[in-house]
Amino acid sequence: AVHNGDPMVDATYDTGIGTKISGYPSGLVDRGADIDPSAFETGFLERIVVPPVAKIINGANFDAASGNLSVSLKTEFLANANGNYKLACVIVEDSVTGTASGYNQTNYYAGGNNGVMGGYELLPSTVPASQMVYKHVARSIAPSFTGINNAFPMPATMGNSFVYNFNFNLSNYNADKIHIVGLLLAPDGRIENASTTTIAEAEQ
């Protein structure tokens, strides 16, 4: 969930997704067409059946005292491939709350005029912070929204694997609620495949 105009905004992610959507709330499935979030399920079902050219395996080392998180993303090619494949690493935090007014949720689904949205159509146009628990908050994306350009020597052969390392500081976040997400972007800019683990899962 990429935030805009509130305390949870990440400028790099906000700017990047702003080039792909017409406004908030909007959604992308694998960085495809701009859709209403109510259409996520349909988009997901269409994409999940497409065999990916590679998979990502997360590794991590976390120093709780300093908040430093070192991440390794191992990309293993499942098929021969060619072109400008890119790689990015995302840090996502779940169950984020706040008491300041900036944590109020602007609700464009209030009143039901924009359709049904998981019960938000029954809530007021501004949902108080005390009622909000934000899930899947995008905290950081490295090295950029578009990822590492030409990340892999090409052509790649099935069985080839490559490792990239990333570093983040989680001092301002709840490490127990963090997920590490790897993104493999295809030459056309769409997300080819992704990985997601907790820190503990990646450290194993």
C-alpha beads as a LAMMPS data file, in Angstrom:
LAMMPS data file: protein, C-alpha beads

204 atoms
203 bonds

1 atom types
1 bond types

-500.0 500.0 xlo xhi
-500.0 500.0 ylo yhi
-500.0 500.0 zlo zhi

Masses

1 110.0

Atoms # bond

1 1 1 0.000 0.000 0.000
2 1 1 1.607 3.206 -1.203
3 1 1 0.565 6.220 0.886
4 1 1 0.198 9.808 -0.210
5 1 1 -0.121 12.956 1.886
6 1 1 0.085 11.303 5.304
7 1 1 2.782 10.309 7.852
8 1 1 3.265 6.930 6.160
9 1 1 4.289 8.321 2.779
10 1 1 7.530 7.105 1.208
11 1 1 8.567 9.778 -1.283
12 1 1 10.320 7.410 -3.701
13 1 1 7.364 5.032 -3.871
14 1 1 4.787 7.840 -3.963
15 1 1 6.524 9.575 -6.856
16 1 1 7.010 6.338 -8.768
17 1 1 3.464 5.063 -8.521
18 1 1 2.189 8.550 -9.294
19 1 1 3.424 8.053 -12.857
20 1 1 1.163 5.004 -13.237
21 1 1 -2.138 5.993 -11.604
22 1 1 -4.636 8.792 -12.114
23 1 1 -5.117 9.419 -8.390
24 1 1 -5.834 7.833 -5.039
25 1 1 -7.358 5.333 -4.431
26 1 1 -6.085 3.344 -7.390
27 1 1 -4.392 0.016 -7.816
28 1 1 -1.962 -1.912 -9.976
29 1 1 -1.613 -5.672 -10.360
30 1 1 2.009 -6.434 -11.262
31 1 1 2.264 -2.789 -12.393
32 1 1 -0.302 -3.289 -15.101
33 1 1 -3.193 -0.963 -15.918
34 1 1 -4.561 1.520 -13.370
35 1 1 -7.638 -0.106 -11.802
36 1 1 -10.002 0.410 -8.894
37 1 1 -8.872 -1.676 -5.899
38 1 1 -12.171 -3.583 -6.086
39 1 1 -10.803 -5.218 -9.262
40 1 1 -7.699 -6.646 -7.564
41 1 1 -9.030 -10.197 -7.365
42 1 1 -9.746 -10.428 -11.081
43 1 1 -6.349 -9.007 -11.972
44 1 1 -4.615 -11.346 -9.544
45 1 1 -6.336 -14.439 -10.940
46 1 1 -5.312 -13.467 -14.466
47 1 1 -1.644 -13.048 -13.535
48 1 1 -1.123 -15.911 -11.086
49 1 1 -1.487 -18.514 -13.864
50 1 1 1.332 -16.999 -15.972
51 1 1 4.534 -19.068 -15.498
52 1 1 7.354 -16.765 -14.306
53 1 1 10.769 -16.769 -15.939
54 1 1 12.515 -16.727 -12.532
55 1 1 11.929 -16.919 -8.809
56 1 1 13.380 -14.939 -5.906
57 1 1 14.654 -16.368 -2.619
58 1 1 14.967 -13.950 0.319
59 1 1 17.850 -14.008 2.777
60 1 1 18.408 -11.628 5.689
61 1 1 20.484 -10.709 8.710
62 1 1 18.912 -8.391 11.275
63 1 1 20.681 -6.532 14.094
64 1 1 17.906 -5.583 16.519
65 1 1 20.183 -3.305 18.553
66 1 1 21.027 -1.022 15.637
67 1 1 17.930 -1.683 13.534
68 1 1 20.103 -2.551 10.539
69 1 1 18.655 -5.120 8.147
70 1 1 20.821 -6.717 5.478
71 1 1 18.857 -8.433 2.711
72 1 1 20.004 -10.776 -0.031
73 1 1 17.776 -11.523 -3.011
74 1 1 18.769 -14.621 -4.958
75 1 1 17.172 -14.744 -8.393
76 1 1 17.030 -18.187 -9.984
77 1 1 16.010 -18.411 -13.640
78 1 1 13.418 -21.098 -14.352
79 1 1 13.614 -20.617 -18.114
80 1 1 15.926 -19.078 -20.690
81 1 1 15.484 -15.307 -20.831
82 1 1 16.766 -12.206 -22.586
83 1 1 16.233 -8.489 -22.175
84 1 1 16.466 -5.807 -19.508
85 1 1 15.219 -7.539 -16.369
86 1 1 15.357 -5.375 -13.243
87 1 1 15.351 -6.113 -9.523
88 1 1 14.079 -4.133 -6.541
89 1 1 13.654 -4.796 -2.831
90 1 1 10.727 -3.495 -0.785
91 1 1 10.223 -3.229 2.965
92 1 1 6.557 -3.480 4.015
93 1 1 5.171 -2.970 7.534
94 1 1 1.868 -4.403 8.717
95 1 1 -0.541 -3.253 11.447
96 1 1 0.573 0.386 11.486
97 1 1 -1.367 2.745 13.751
98 1 1 -1.072 6.345 14.876
99 1 1 -2.932 8.866 16.982
100 1 1 -2.154 12.072 15.080
101 1 1 -4.760 13.461 12.689
102 1 1 -2.519 12.521 9.770
103 1 1 -3.444 8.902 10.439
104 1 1 -7.113 9.630 9.687
105 1 1 -8.212 7.837 6.522
106 1 1 -9.770 9.827 3.704
107 1 1 -12.547 7.556 2.484
108 1 1 -13.631 8.007 -1.133
109 1 1 -16.004 5.059 -0.794
110 1 1 -18.187 6.729 1.837
111 1 1 -21.857 6.641 0.923
112 1 1 -21.413 3.849 -1.614
113 1 1 -21.328 6.059 -4.708
114 1 1 -17.972 4.555 -5.751
115 1 1 -19.079 0.989 -5.113
116 1 1 -18.487 -1.540 -2.381
117 1 1 -15.082 -1.623 -0.676
118 1 1 -14.883 -4.054 2.216
119 1 1 -17.217 -2.084 4.441
120 1 1 -15.660 1.342 3.857
121 1 1 -18.808 2.313 1.957
122 1 1 -20.528 2.242 5.374
123 1 1 -17.951 4.491 7.077
124 1 1 -17.707 8.308 7.047
125 1 1 -15.703 10.306 4.506
126 1 1 -12.960 10.678 7.107
127 1 1 -12.304 7.589 9.233
128 1 1 -10.710 8.565 12.577
129 1 1 -7.185 7.338 13.284
130 1 1 -8.488 5.482 16.330
131 1 1 -10.413 3.164 13.985
132 1 1 -7.602 2.558 11.502
133 1 1 -5.017 -0.224 11.363
134 1 1 -2.972 0.109 8.177
135 1 1 -1.772 -3.075 6.509
136 1 1 1.023 -3.688 4.010
137 1 1 2.445 -0.165 4.302
138 1 1 5.271 0.356 1.793
139 1 1 8.117 1.761 3.907
140 1 1 11.013 1.687 1.445
141 1 1 11.984 0.499 -2.032
142 1 1 15.592 0.065 -3.106
143 1 1 17.451 1.066 -5.117
144 1 1 14.573 2.889 -6.833
145 1 1 10.985 2.444 -8.000
146 1 1 12.191 1.012 -11.310
147 1 1 14.869 -1.252 -9.817
148 1 1 18.412 -2.139 -10.859
149 1 1 18.743 -1.568 -14.587
150 1 1 20.040 -4.581 -16.566
151 1 1 20.391 -6.484 -13.305
152 1 1 21.444 -9.776 -14.895
153 1 1 23.902 -10.781 -17.617
154 1 1 21.906 -11.667 -20.707
155 1 1 20.962 -13.968 -22.238
156 1 1 20.225 -15.913 -19.053
157 1 1 19.952 -19.689 -19.105
158 1 1 17.599 -21.830 -17.078
159 1 1 19.414 -22.641 -13.842
160 1 1 21.433 -19.406 -13.705
161 1 1 21.275 -17.650 -10.333
162 1 1 22.369 -14.190 -9.191
163 1 1 22.473 -12.515 -5.767
164 1 1 22.025 -8.833 -4.913
165 1 1 22.354 -7.300 -1.450
166 1 1 20.372 -4.428 0.062
167 1 1 20.505 -2.600 3.392
168 1 1 17.742 -0.882 5.378
169 1 1 17.392 0.636 8.828
170 1 1 14.242 -0.356 10.705
171 1 1 14.768 1.748 13.838
172 1 1 11.475 3.587 13.300
173 1 1 9.435 0.469 12.521
174 1 1 8.133 -2.647 14.274
175 1 1 10.506 -5.341 13.028
176 1 1 8.056 -8.076 14.034
177 1 1 5.575 -6.683 11.495
178 1 1 8.029 -6.275 8.617
179 1 1 7.937 -8.251 5.379
180 1 1 10.756 -8.327 2.851
181 1 1 9.477 -8.273 -0.731
182 1 1 11.640 -8.940 -3.757
183 1 1 10.426 -7.674 -7.138
184 1 1 11.621 -8.987 -10.495
185 1 1 10.564 -6.589 -13.257
186 1 1 10.279 -7.784 -16.851
187 1 1 11.602 -5.742 -19.806
188 1 1 8.086 -4.366 -20.394
189 1 1 8.050 -2.891 -16.874
190 1 1 5.549 -5.343 -15.392
191 1 1 6.412 -7.389 -12.322
192 1 1 7.477 -10.822 -13.527
193 1 1 7.579 -12.438 -10.102
194 1 1 7.928 -11.516 -6.445
195 1 1 8.898 -12.961 -3.089
196 1 1 7.692 -12.199 0.424
197 1 1 8.934 -13.337 3.826
198 1 1 9.144 -12.120 7.378
199 1 1 12.608 -11.267 8.651
200 1 1 12.678 -14.489 10.671
201 1 1 11.789 -16.569 7.615
202 1 1 14.501 -14.892 5.538
203 1 1 17.114 -15.452 8.262
204 1 1 16.622 -19.239 8.242

Bonds

1 1 1 2
2 1 2 3
3 1 3 4
4 1 4 5
5 1 5 6
6 1 6 7
7 1 7 8
8 1 8 9
9 1 9 10
10 1 10 11
11 1 11 12
12 1 12 13
13 1 13 14
14 1 14 15
15 1 15 16
16 1 16 17
17 1 17 18
18 1 18 19
19 1 19 20
20 1 20 21
21 1 21 22
22 1 22 23
23 1 23 24
24 1 24 25
25 1 25 26
26 1 26 27
27 1 27 28
28 1 28 29
29 1 29 30
30 1 30 31
31 1 31 32
32 1 32 33
33 1 33 34
34 1 34 35
35 1 35 36
36 1 36 37
37 1 37 38
38 1 38 39
39 1 39 40
40 1 40 41
41 1 41 42
42 1 42 43
43 1 43 44
44 1 44 45
45 1 45 46
46 1 46 47
47 1 47 48
48 1 48 49
49 1 49 50
50 1 50 51
51 1 51 52
52 1 52 53
53 1 53 54
54 1 54 55
55 1 55 56
56 1 56 57
57 1 57 58
58 1 58 59
59 1 59 60
60 1 60 61
61 1 61 62
62 1 62 63
63 1 63 64
64 1 64 65
65 1 65 66
66 1 66 67
67 1 67 68
68 1 68 69
69 1 69 70
70 1 70 71
71 1 71 72
72 1 72 73
73 1 73 74
74 1 74 75
75 1 75 76
76 1 76 77
77 1 77 78
78 1 78 79
79 1 79 80
80 1 80 81
81 1 81 82
82 1 82 83
83 1 83 84
84 1 84 85
85 1 85 86
86 1 86 87
87 1 87 88
88 1 88 89
89 1 89 90
90 1 90 91
91 1 91 92
92 1 92 93
93 1 93 94
94 1 94 95
95 1 95 96
96 1 96 97
97 1 97 98
98 1 98 99
99 1 99 100
100 1 100 101
101 1 101 102
102 1 102 103
103 1 103 104
104 1 104 105
105 1 105 106
106 1 106 107
107 1 107 108
108 1 108 109
109 1 109 110
110 1 110 111
111 1 111 112
112 1 112 113
113 1 113 114
114 1 114 115
115 1 115 116
116 1 116 117
117 1 117 118
118 1 118 119
119 1 119 120
120 1 120 121
121 1 121 122
122 1 122 123
123 1 123 124
124 1 124 125
125 1 125 126
126 1 126 127
127 1 127 128
128 1 128 129
129 1 129 130
130 1 130 131
131 1 131 132
132 1 132 133
133 1 133 134
134 1 134 135
135 1 135 136
136 1 136 137
137 1 137 138
138 1 138 139
139 1 139 140
140 1 140 141
141 1 141 142
142 1 142 143
143 1 143 144
144 1 144 145
145 1 145 146
146 1 146 147
147 1 147 148
148 1 148 149
149 1 149 150
150 1 150 151
151 1 151 152
152 1 152 153
153 1 153 154
154 1 154 155
155 1 155 156
156 1 156 157
157 1 157 158
158 1 158 159
159 1 159 160
160 1 160 161
161 1 161 162
162 1 162 163
163 1 163 164
164 1 164 165
165 1 165 166
166 1 166 167
167 1 167 168
168 1 168 169
169 1 169 170
170 1 170 171
171 1 171 172
172 1 172 173
173 1 173 174
174 1 174 175
175 1 175 176
176 1 176 177
177 1 177 178
178 1 178 179
179 1 179 180
180 1 180 181
181 1 181 182
182 1 182 183
183 1 183 184
184 1 184 185
185 1 185 186
186 1 186 187
187 1 187 188
188 1 188 189
189 1 189 190
190 1 190 191
191 1 191 192
192 1 192 193
193 1 193 194
194 1 194 195
195 1 195 196
196 1 196 197
197 1 197 198
198 1 198 199
199 1 199 200
200 1 200 201
201 1 201 202
202 1 202 203
203 1 203 204
